[in-house]
Amino acid sequence: MTQRFTLRAILLASALAVAPAAMAETPADVLVVAAQIDDIISLDPAQAFEFSGIDVTNNLYDRLVDFDPMDLKAGIKPSLAESWEVSEDGKTITLTMREGVKFQSGNPVRAEDAAWSLQRAVKLNLSPAFILNQFGFTPENVDQMITADGNKLVLKLDQPYAQSFVLNCLAASVGSVIDKETAMQHAEGDDFGHAWLNTNSAGSGPYSLAGWRPNEQVQFAVNEGYWQGAPAMKRVIVRHVQESSAQRLLLEQGDIDVARNLSPTDVDGISGNDKLAVQDELRGHILYMGLSQKDPLLQKPEVVEAMKYLVDYQGMEGSFLKGQWKIHQNFLPEGYLGASEDNPWTYDVAKAKQILTDAGVTSGTVKTMVRDIPEYLNVAQALQASMAEVGLTLEIQQMTGAQVLDAYRARQVPIFIGEWGPDYSDPNTNASTFAINPNNADDAKLSQLAWRNSWAVPEDMNKATIAATLEGDTDKRVQMYLDLQQEYREIAPIIPLFQKVQQSVMQKNIQHWTAGGSVSNVFYRQVTKG
């Protein structure tokens, strides 16, 4: 694999090198993307859980159900499972496998492969396994709870969950269907082929893995026999380019087709280039402010309320966040089932000061630890200035991402300013972290944002969040999430501020590009060049 990867890279480099710089362009059947992909840890769907890693597995594997890359708003559609049925008691889902689909090895895609793939993810119990564990699957019972019967896959659940909840979770990367025979040929001990799948692929997706060099690039090779039709791009090369300015230069030279991480300044800088286009796509990431309920000042409900009026939402949206974040004051991103569009808070220093004065708060000092990312620091500095106007002092401590996360996960960050991305496409993915905290003790060591901010979620809200996963009527389920978000906005000390807008900048001949919208990840199979 390493030799093939190197040869492909050399051929592409040679093709680009022979053309004059002003006329450089990528081959007609090759898509070259620049992105920040140094977060990739593994390419095994049972472990891949970072944004860039899931971008890769999304294109190597198929899942039982999926999204239409050209109509992401339509929701879940059949994929390797052509249909499904739910038992009368709501606790068994039977999925019928599509006939005639083959893995890239030539092996047929069977219900047995699908069952084994889900069983293996639960047994390996790596980061994304919790998405499946929510349905009562454990390493001890999963062989009985997930079974294959001919061309049917049978899932036995511990409770009658909403069908949409189950299907949305099956569309996550951890639900990818792996070629059992190929993976097990490379198994080491009881790892179910995990070590091998970290750097190889065994899927039925539109592409296979041609090579991965950590912190450098990932290459994909087309699956000519793909059951939904072979993609037009025979190769896809994703290059790790950290700096926005470097991505912009490569784009302007014609050395890449798409740049995924240009800053607002660089996006503005290419506005006069008639050979490039900017595509805005709303993503599911939320930029939020967490107020630790361990801090004596932030414990006061009046301070929490006042802080919501000390954020210059429109000012930030129109300046350093321009084009890449939009005001969104709800924990469910726009595009998700049940997302609220209500944004009740405005920048109002006078109102914040009155709330604090009425509560007897005229001064106080609090600290924030902020990751060294420009937009986070700019938000913190803007907040620092507005807090000063009401007599409050915000001390800003700049740290690396790892340092901030370590402190945050230890509940040691008084004010946290950062980003949260959904783990799967169902509203419970955010509801269960913003609005659930089953145990607020320090030694509970939970992952929920409510726990990290030491917020003892009211029991009624905990129960309402769980109840929403069990509601089978979609309209009623939507209303439950709307009601939940309304109550959350009124009392929660974890405050959503903005939702991410992905600005992909590309050559004008690139067609049918999508970064995955709010609910999915990047798709390459439908991309063409005009």
C-alpha angles and dihedrals in degrees: 000000000000092000093049091048092051093048092051091049092049092049092051093045090050092050091053095042096058093059122080112258093246092053099040116137136157121256115278094247098040126084115204118193130185115209143142101264103156090113093075111118104162139000094210107111088221090064109020106108106144122099095251095041092055089048086061100044090046088067099038098052142039124222131211090257129013147160129275104248090213095048109031092161090065091074130214119003134179117277123155086353108061094192143356141202132204122215121240092256090051093233101103127059118189117196122194114217122231112250124234100024116136135197117237087260089063093251115133118253105244137182084246090062092049093049092046092049093055093041091051093051091053093046094047087050095198125158101294095043090095089073088068096033089066088079095058097268115147133171087254099052105025095097088060097038096049115043141158122230111182106299093345129094115208122202117190111197128200091228136019097263123185109276090230090056093053095044093047089054092049088056090061120103091255086064092062114133113236129199100254097197094050095045094047091052085067098040119136111204109308097339096108089226093306097139091050095044091054087078104015137054135229105177144121094233129125092267140034124213110266093179147320128212109185113242090005116063150317123222128201128197121206121256099223091191096053109151093228092048131283114284119248091233105075092190133024120197119190111193123199106235112166103188124070091216091055092050090050093050092050090049094049091048091052093241093124134034101211134025114198104183110047116147119237088255093055092044088054089047094062094045092107095049107105092194094064134066133199120218119195116205126176111233131196098248119118124204106209145169119230119201111201113229089210090072111091093219096045092047090075111098089215091058091050089051093046092050090061088063095046095069114095094217099172094038092055093042090054098045129027093005093045114150095353104070131032129197110271121159100184132086093231111075119233107266094045125108108269097011114159122225094199114122104177101165125088133178104271116154093176092055092047091050092050092050090051094044091051088052092049094249111137101147143011144140128234133170134226127196110207132190113239095255114125098232093049092049092046091052090050093049093048089050090048090057095048093046089053089059090063096043098264124127121215116196112203120208113187115211142161119272092253092051093049093047093048091053093043093050087051090053092244101124113095095194117018121194113186150104135283124198123194119253095212138001100265123096090239089071090075100024090058093056103035097038107030130072112157095179124023096186117123092236093054089084094195127172099225116116089229089060093045088056092046091240114156098213112218111259092237090058092048089052094045091052092052092044090057090063090058099048109109096188105086095205091052090046091054091052091049091057092046090052091046093052092049092055090043093054090054099052114012121110090205104084124197110215112169142006122224122254112198111217109198112187115201147162110278092243091066111104134184095018118161129173089204103270120236096317109039146026137259119306121203102175097082096045117117136173118234 
